[in-house]
Amino acid sequence: MNLPESRSTADPAPPQTGKIAKHHLEEWRGKAYVYLCVLLLVVIIFSIVVFIASRGLTPFISQGVSIKEMLFGLKWAPEDDTPVFGALPFLVGSFSTSLIAALIAAPLGICASIFMTEIMPKTGKSVLQPAIELLAGIPSVVYGFVGLSVIVPFLRHTFPGQGVGIMAGAIVLSVMILPTITSIATDALRSLPAGLKEGSYALGATRWQTIARIILPTTMPALLTGVVLGIARAFGEALAVQMVIGNAPHIPHSLFESATTLTSIITLSMGNTTTGSLHNNALWSLALILLIMTFLFVFIVRLLERRVKRS
Amino acid sequence: MKAKTIDRIMTGVIVGVTILIIAVLAGLIGYLLVRGLRHISFDFLFSPPQTIRAGGGIGPQLFNSLFLLVLTMIITIPLGLGAGIYMSEYAKPNRLTAFIRLIVEVLSSFPSIVVGLFGLLVIVNKFGLGFSLFSGAMALTVFNLPLMVRITEQSLRGVPREQKEAGLALGLSRWRTITSVLMPVAIPSIVTGTILAAGRVFGEAAALLFTAGMSSPRLNFSDWNPLHHTSPLNPFRPAETLAVHIWKINSEGLAPDAAQIAAGASAVLVITVLLFNLGARWLGRVLYRKLTASK
């Protein structure tokens, strides 16, 4: 066999050696394949970071754009004679849409998970859970389409402004991140030891008192994990937001005026710029900001999870 | 008395919120179906789109979506299974494993647009594959791999410990135990998870804008030679999928019936996702019964 270094060489009987070698070969082959897959995974993520960082850092290193200008500049005019790259409007757009979306979705999601675990577990499991899973499965462009044809006209008629803008984006995103928040909250509430609840009920507390004073405080870190993951998803969502936010590259005066997010400016401009130009590289810098935010969100989630484990 | 009143009010609020969520879902699906189904016909599903005239269909886009899904799954499933097996069976509880776990978590929370940009930079430009189905499939693999790894790992972990020990005690190699003892038990939940992941791939657009491209060359549906330029099976041609098409006609559609086409295409997309959802549950149950002799 072609595995002379395997341990089976110590075996005295030759026919048996063949058998054991086959056994080892099989194991070795499987192991090699599995390790290769994991190696690939590691290579992929490192190359994502390296490639995007190398392009995204170019404007700062060799093309004379300062990091301060990019982060706090108010004006984005990449095609002017003296191009200006102020990404603050996009940062404001991204943060405000995803935070407002989380403000809307978090109470709804947590209520839904309380309903599923404490109030009507049976109905929850047979009606609400499939509904939430279905919401999670609907593609983002479909959300964008519905947002554009239902929510934007509604906002335009109800509030002053064009309808498109941060509020429209936030509403669409809130429905999109609802499943994330709900499913994590539900897992957290289900894993709560029954003794805690029973103790509270035995003391004569009502269900709401038990929920508000025992269940929610104990599961708070886990609930927050869900909310942070929801925000992370909202922050990175591109097309649905791009369709309803209006794409005006300045900070809007109200929630119902056209705005832009990091993802939407990348989506819109990346195809129209030439590779290597300053404008193009500046867009890669925005992508790098997105990437760094992702790391930050994962970091926050890790911190919260550590608190869950400790308690 | 007061505590009980508050309890009742809050219960009412929670039930109300739940009803609201279900109403939103019902409204969403209802709206899509009511607006979209009117526009879906045989002709709409199979004819090519029109750029400026009304009456265009979504035939090539629908085909591209399905073909891309198949290509992606062919690449993703073996890699995901391999890495998932490593995570659940071979990984030792040490620093390295914790690091790999972190990597999978980070990869799964990357925004899909970032994955798409990576695809543009590396697969499309560096590897010189251009805007093509194959580039799109590779980008979607990056996007889908962490999910696949997690599905495999959780399914394998769900197998009772005794089964694995029995396999090892019989003198089977570890690999053999995994493939012939653990896998059959784990397959139903892997299949369910994979189909749900496939639904996600089917609706993904952001990662495809800059990898599979936003245009579809004229296809000749009578030419099935994968090497020909106009053949639908050629994996190296640019291909606009259904989800990308919806986005494109909403943001820059010139056809007078763009809104109807978007509605119809959205309905098709949602119906497909629904079918994936139902199919996944059904197939999971059937496989579980078949493979494990339980009722």
Contacts between the chains, C-beta under 8 A, distances in Angstrom:
chain1	res1	chain2	res2	distance
A	23	B	173	5.2
A	23	B	176	7.8
A	24	B	173	7.2
A	26	B	173	5.4
A	26	B	175	5.6
A	26	B	176	6.1
A	27	B	173	4.0
A	27	B	174	5.8
A	27	B	175	4.7
A	27	B	176	7.5
A	29	B	175	7.3
A	30	B	173	7.8
A	30	B	174	7.6
A	30	B	175	3.1
A	30	B	178	7.1
A	30	B	179	7.4
A	31	B	90	6.7
A	31	B	174	8.0
A	31	B	175	6.7
A	33	B	82	5.5
A	34	B	82	4.9
A	34	B	83	7.3
A	34	B	85	5.2
A	34	B	86	4.3
A	34	B	90	5.8
A	35	B	86	6.7
A	35	B	90	7.7
A	36	B	82	7.0
A	37	B	78	7.9
A	37	B	79	5.2
A	37	B	80	7.9
A	37	B	81	7.9
A	37	B	82	3.1
A	37	B	83	4.1
A	37	B	86	6.5
A	38	B	82	7.5
A	38	B	83	5.1
A	38	B	86	4.8
A	38	B	87	7.8
A	38	B	100	6.2
A	40	B	79	6.4
A	40	B	83	7.7
A	41	B	79	7.9
A	41	B	83	5.4
A	41	B	100	7.3
A	41	B	103	6.6
A	41	B	104	6.8
A	41	B	107	7.2
A	41	B	145	6.5
A	41	B	146	8.0
A	41	B	149	7.2
A	42	B	100	6.8
A	42	B	103	6.1
A	44	B	107	7.1
A	44	B	142	5.7
A	44	B	145	7.4
A	45	B	103	5.1
A	45	B	106	6.4
A	45	B	107	5.1
A	47	B	118	7.6
A	47	B	122	6.5
A	48	B	107	7.9
A	48	B	110	7.1
A	48	B	114	7.3
A	48	B	115	7.5
A	48	B	118	4.7
A	48	B	142	7.6
A	51	B	118	6.3
A	51	B	121	5.1
A	51	B	122	5.8
A	52	B	114	7.0
A	52	B	117	6.7
A	52	B	118	6.3
A	52	B	121	7.1
A	55	B	121	6.6
A	107	B	17	7.5
A	108	B	17	5.6
A	108	B	20	7.3
A	108	B	21	6.3
A	111	B	13	7.2
A	111	B	14	4.8
A	111	B	17	3.9
A	111	B	18	6.8
A	112	B	17	6.5
A	112	B	18	5.6
A	112	B	21	5.6
A	114	B	14	5.5
A	115	B	14	5.3
A	115	B	15	6.7
A	115	B	17	7.5
A	115	B	18	4.5
A	119	B	11	6.4
A	119	B	14	6.0
A	119	B	15	6.8
A	120	B	15	8.0
A	124	B	18	8.0
A	127	B	22	6.9
A	128	B	18	6.0
A	128	B	21	7.2
A	128	B	22	6.9
A	131	B	21	6.8
A	131	B	22	5.5
A	131	B	25	4.9
A	132	B	21	7.5
A	133	B	277	6.9
A	134	B	25	6.4
A	134	B	29	7.7
A	134	B	274	7.3
A	134	B	277	6.4
A	135	B	25	5.7
A	135	B	28	7.9
A	137	B	196	7.2
A	137	B	199	5.3
A	137	B	200	7.2
A	137	B	203	7.7
A	137	B	273	4.8
A	137	B	274	7.9
A	137	B	276	7.3
A	137	B	277	5.8
A	138	B	28	7.3
A	138	B	203	7.3
A	138	B	270	6.2
A	138	B	273	6.3
A	139	B	202	7.4
A	139	B	203	2.4
A	139	B	204	7.0
A	139	B	205	7.1
A	139	B	243	5.4
A	139	B	269	5.6
A	139	B	270	7.8
A	139	B	273	6.7
A	140	B	203	7.1
A	140	B	204	8.0
A	140	B	205	6.9
A	140	B	206	7.2
A	141	B	203	7.0
A	141	B	205	5.0
A	141	B	243	4.8
A	141	B	244	7.8
A	141	B	246	4.6
A	141	B	247	4.9
A	141	B	250	7.8
A	141	B	266	7.6
A	141	B	269	7.6
A	142	B	32	6.9
A	142	B	203	7.1
A	142	B	246	7.1
A	142	B	266	4.8
A	142	B	269	5.8
A	142	B	270	5.9
A	144	B	246	8.0
A	144	B	247	6.9
A	144	B	250	6.9
A	145	B	246	6.0
A	145	B	250	5.9
A	145	B	262	5.5
A	145	B	263	7.5
A	145	B	266	5.0
A	146	B	28	6.2
A	146	B	31	6.5
A	146	B	32	7.0
A	146	B	266	7.6
A	148	B	250	6.1
A	149	B	35	7.8
A	149	B	259	7.0
A	149	B	262	8.0
A	149	B	263	7.7
A	150	B	31	6.7
A	175	B	24	6.5
A	175	B	28	7.7
A	178	B	21	7.0
A	205	B	3	7.9
A	206	B	3	5.1
A	206	B	4	5.9
A	206	B	6	7.4
A	206	B	7	3.8
A	207	B	7	5.6
A	207	B	11	6.8
A	208	B	3	7.8
A	208	B	6	5.8
A	208	B	7	4.1
A	208	B	10	4.2
A	208	B	11	6.8
A	209	B	3	6.2
A	209	B	7	7.1
A	211	B	10	7.6
A	212	B	10	7.8
A	229	B	109	7.4
A	232	B	109	5.6
A	233	B	109	7.8
A	235	B	111	7.3
A	236	B	109	7.8
A	236	B	110	7.3
A	236	B	111	2.5
A	236	B	112	7.2
A	236	B	113	6.8
A	236	B	114	7.0
A	237	B	111	7.1
A	237	B	206	7.9
A	238	B	111	6.8
A	238	B	112	7.0
A	238	B	113	4.1
A	238	B	206	4.2
A	239	B	205	5.4
A	239	B	206	5.2
A	239	B	247	5.1
A	242	B	251	7.4
A	243	B	247	7.0
A	243	B	250	5.7
A	243	B	251	6.5
A	263	B	111	6.6
A	263	B	113	5.3
A	263	B	206	7.7
A	266	B	113	6.2
A	266	B	117	7.2
A	267	B	113	6.5
A	267	B	206	7.1
A	267	B	209	6.7
A	270	B	117	7.1
A	270	B	120	7.5
A	270	B	210	6.3
A	271	B	209	7.4
A	271	B	210	7.0
A	271	B	214	7.5
A	275	B	125	7.1
A	284	B	117	7.5
A	287	B	113	7.7
A	287	B	114	5.9
A	287	B	117	5.2
A	290	B	111	5.8
A	290	B	113	7.4
A	290	B	114	5.5
A	291	B	110	7.4
A	291	B	114	5.9
A	294	B	106	6.8
A	294	B	109	5.6
A	294	B	110	5.7
A	294	B	111	6.7
A	294	B	114	7.4
A	295	B	106	6.7
A	297	B	109	6.5
A	298	B	102	7.6
A	298	B	105	6.0
A	298	B	106	5.3
A	298	B	109	5.8
A	301	B	105	8.0
A	302	B	102	7.9
